[in-house]
Amino acid sequence: MCLAALFALAATPAAAAEPQPVQREIIPGSELMTSQERERYRLRLRGAGTPQERERLRAAHVREMEERAQLRGLQVIDYSRLKGAQ
């Protein structure tokens, strides 16, 4: 390894060298969705301007997935509700 590369590595802070983990939630009803639907859902949540808007979008999504599941004789597990109940 050349000397310049060693200096560059030494000058790089450890935090910059390690990527931060991405917070991802389990999408309620994801098993009932296509990959395109999951990606659209993620984009809508990212685009929400406030936490309240994000929660409104999420609640509407859960209702939609519960309806879809009911038509198939299934049940949607909303893991965020379970975490809040503990």
Backbone as CSV, one residue per row, in Angstrom:
resi,resn,N_x,N_y,N_z,CA_x,CA_y,CA_z,C_x,C_y,C_z
1,MET,0.859,-1.172,0.000,0.000,0.000,0.000,0.900,1.227,0.000
2,CYS,0.532,2.216,-0.757,1.394,3.392,-0.838,1.209,4.280,0.391
3,LEU,2.187,5.108,0.628,2.212,5.967,1.808,1.036,6.947,1.823
4,ALA,0.666,7.485,0.687,-0.439,8.443,0.605,-1.753,7.775,1.016
5,ALA,-1.940,6.531,0.614,-3.161,5.815,0.978,-3.215,5.566,2.480
6,LEU,-2.083,5.261,3.075,-2.035,5.056,4.518,-2.389,6.331,5.272
7,PHE,-1.872,7.475,4.801,-2.200,8.749,5.439,-3.686,9.065,5.275
8,ALA,-4.236,8.752,4.130,-5.660,9.005,3.889,-6.515,8.169,4.832
9,LEU,-6.133,6.911,5.029,-6.873,6.049,5.947,-6.759,6.547,7.380
10,ALA,-5.588,6.993,7.762,-5.365,7.470,9.123,-6.142,8.749,9.395
11,ALA,-6.336,9.575,8.377,-7.032,10.850,8.540,-8.545,10.680,8.547
12,THR,-9.041,9.545,8.103,-10.482,9.309,8.032,-11.004,8.945,9.415
13,PRO,-11.998,9.694,9.922,-12.558,9.334,11.229,-13.220,7.963,11.170
14,ALA,-13.197,7.244,12.281,-13.772,5.894,12.328,-15.255,5.914,12.017
15,ALA,-15.964,6.944,12.449,-17.411,7.015,12.204,-17.714,7.115,10.718
16,ALA,-16.876,7.815,9.976,-17.114,7.960,8.544,-16.824,6.664,7.808
17,ALA,-15.943,5.840,8.359,-15.574,4.599,7.697,-16.677,3.550,7.819
18,GLU,-17.466,3.612,8.896,-18.525,2.630,9.113,-19.876,3.255,8.805
19,PRO,-20.627,2.695,7.879,-21.946,3.257,7.572,-22.899,3.061,8.751
20,GLN,-23.776,4.016,8.933,-24.768,3.930,9.997,-25.859,2.942,9.604
21,PRO,-26.360,2.158,10.563,-27.435,1.217,10.231,-28.701,1.969,9.851
22,VAL,-29.436,1.413,8.917,-30.676,2.017,8.446,-31.820,1.489,9.302
23,GLN,-32.625,2.417,9.831,-33.793,2.014,10.604,-34.886,1.611,9.625
24,ARG,-35.308,0.367,9.706,-36.383,-0.099,8.837,-37.426,-0.778,9.698
25,GLU,-38.655,-0.426,9.454,-39.732,-1.063,10.181,-40.291,-2.206,9.346
26,ILE,-40.939,-3.113,10.000,-41.636,-4.176,9.289,-42.923,-3.568,8.759
27,ILE,-43.149,-3.661,7.475,-44.344,-3.081,6.866,-45.530,-3.993,7.140
28,PRO,-46.556,-3.473,7.812,-47.738,-4.296,8.062,-48.351,-4.768,6.742
29,GLY,-48.584,-6.067,6.633,-49.185,-6.611,5.417,-48.218,-6.741,4.251
30,SER,-46.923,-6.651,4.511,-45.955,-6.689,3.408,-46.059,-7.970,2.594
31,GLU,-46.462,-9.061,3.254,-46.592,-10.325,2.535,-47.756,-10.311,1.551
32,LEU,-48.622,-9.306,1.666,-49.760,-9.175,0.752,-49.483,-8.160,-0.359
33,MET,-48.278,-7.596,-0.361,-47.932,-6.522,-1.294,-46.884,-6.982,-2.302
34,THR,-46.894,-6.330,-3.453,-45.827,-6.560,-4.427,-44.621,-5.719,-4.012
35,SER,-43.489,-5.997,-4.592,-42.296,-5.200,-4.272,-42.494,-3.739,-4.669
36,GLN,-43.219,-3.493,-5.757,-43.493,-2.119,-6.181,-44.381,-1.406,-5.159
37,GLU,-45.368,-2.107,-4.615,-46.234,-1.511,-3.604,-45.453,-1.191,-2.336
38,ARG,-44.557,-2.078,-1.943,-43.741,-1.825,-0.757,-42.862,-0.599,-0.963
39,GLU,-42.267,-0.482,-2.126,-41.403,0.670,-2.397,-42.208,1.970,-2.425
40,ARG,-43.397,1.957,-3.042,-44.256,3.152,-3.036,-44.637,3.542,-1.609
41,TYR,-44.933,2.558,-0.774,-45.278,2.823,0.624,-44.105,3.490,1.342
42,ARG,-42.914,2.950,1.163,-41.726,3.539,1.792,-41.512,4.982,1.340
43,LEU,-41.681,5.223,0.044,-41.495,6.582,-0.489,-42.522,7.545,0.086
44,ARG,-43.781,7.100,0.214,-44.818,7.959,0.805,-44.464,8.310,2.247
45,LEU,-44.000,7.325,3.016,-43.642,7.606,4.411,-42.458,8.561,4.502
46,ARG,-41.462,8.351,3.649,-40.299,9.252,3.661,-40.689,10.673,3.304
47,GLY,-41.692,10.807,2.443,-42.121,12.128,1.994,-43.053,12.836,2.957
48,ALA,-43.484,12.151,4.008,-44.380,12.780,4.981,-43.653,13.938,5.660
49,GLY,-44.334,15.064,5.760,-43.709,16.263,6.318,-43.605,16.273,7.826
50,THR,-44.512,15.596,8.500,-44.529,15.608,9.965,-44.736,14.193,10.487
51,PRO,-44.407,13.958,11.741,-44.694,12.642,12.330,-46.189,12.319,12.311
52,GLN,-47.022,13.335,12.445,-48.466,13.123,12.418,-48.926,12.658,11.031
53,GLU,-48.367,13.257,9.999,-48.702,12.858,8.630,-48.226,11.432,8.373
54,ARG,-47.054,11.125,8.865,-46.512,9.768,8.721,-47.428,8.747,9.394
55,GLU,-47.898,9.060,10.594,-48.789,8.150,11.313,-50.140,8.016,10.601
56,ARG,-50.631,9.116,10.032,-51.893,9.061,9.283,-51.756,8.148,8.062
57,LEU,-50.654,8.288,7.326,-50.407,7.432,6.167,-50.279,5.971,6.582
58,ARG,-49.579,5.756,7.676,-49.371,4.391,8.161,-50.692,3.747,8.588
59,ALA,-51.535,4.503,9.306,-52.831,3.984,9.755,-53.730,3.645,8.560
60,ALA,-53.722,4.502,7.546,-54.512,4.231,6.343,-54.005,2.967,5.654
61,HIS,-52.698,2.796,5.627,-52.114,1.603,5.010,-52.528,0.338,5.773
62,VAL,-52.478,0.397,7.101,-52.856,-0.765,7.913,-54.308,-1.139,7.643
63,ARG,-55.192,-0.139,7.578,-56.611,-0.420,7.268,-56.746,-1.097,5.908
64,GLU,-56.022,-0.585,4.923,-56.079,-1.163,3.571,-55.579,-2.609,3.570
65,MET,-54.498,-2.871,4.280,-53.957,-4.233,4.327,-54.880,-5.173,5.109
66,GLU,-55.542,-4.658,6.156,-56.490,-5.482,6.897,-57.673,-5.886,6.009
67,GLU,-58.128,-4.956,5.175,-59.210,-5.276,4.231,-58.747,-6.323,3.217
68,ARG,-57.547,-6.137,2.690,-56.999,-7.081,1.717,-56.842,-8.472,2.335
69,ALA,-56.353,-8.508,3.564,-56.159,-9.781,4.259,-57.497,-10.464,4.520
70,GLN,-58.496,-9.691,4.921,-59.810,-10.255,5.211,-60.403,-10.929,3.971
71,LEU,-60.205,-10.326,2.815,-60.700,-10.916,1.565,-60.054,-12.265,1.283
72,ARG,-58.841,-12.454,1.802,-58.108,-13.709,1.586,-58.213,-14.654,2.781
73,GLY,-58.982,-14.246,3.785,-59.127,-15.086,4.967,-57.892,-15.078,5.855
74,LEU,-57.140,-13.979,5.827,-55.905,-13.861,6.597,-56.038,-12.747,7.620
75,GLN,-54.987,-12.560,8.410,-54.957,-11.493,9.405,-53.618,-10.781,9.331
76,VAL,-53.640,-9.454,9.443,-52.420,-8.657,9.411,-51.951,-8.438,10.840
77,ILE,-50.671,-8.668,11.089,-50.078,-8.385,12.391,-49.341,-7.057,12.281
78,ASP,-49.765,-6.091,13.081,-49.108,-4.786,13.111,-48.122,-4.789,14.272
79,TYR,-46.859,-5.033,13.975,-45.837,-5.171,15.005,-45.631,-3.900,15.812
80,SER,-45.901,-2.734,15.229,-45.724,-1.497,15.985,-46.750,-1.411,17.109
81,ARG,-47.940,-1.919,16.897,-48.949,-1.941,17.963,-48.516,-2.896,19.074
82,LEU,-47.912,-4.015,18.705,-47.450,-4.974,19.702,-46.352,-4.380,20.564
83,LYS,-45.420,-3.628,19.953,-44.328,-3.016,20.706,-44.873,-2.004,21.696
84,GLY,-45.900,-1.247,21.305,-46.480,-0.242,22.184,-47.241,-0.851,23.342
85,ALA,-47.721,-2.079,23.192,-48.512,-2.733,24.237,-47.648,-3.374,25.304
86,GLN,-46.343,-3.523,25.061,-45.459,-4.195,26.018,-45.129,-3.328,27.190
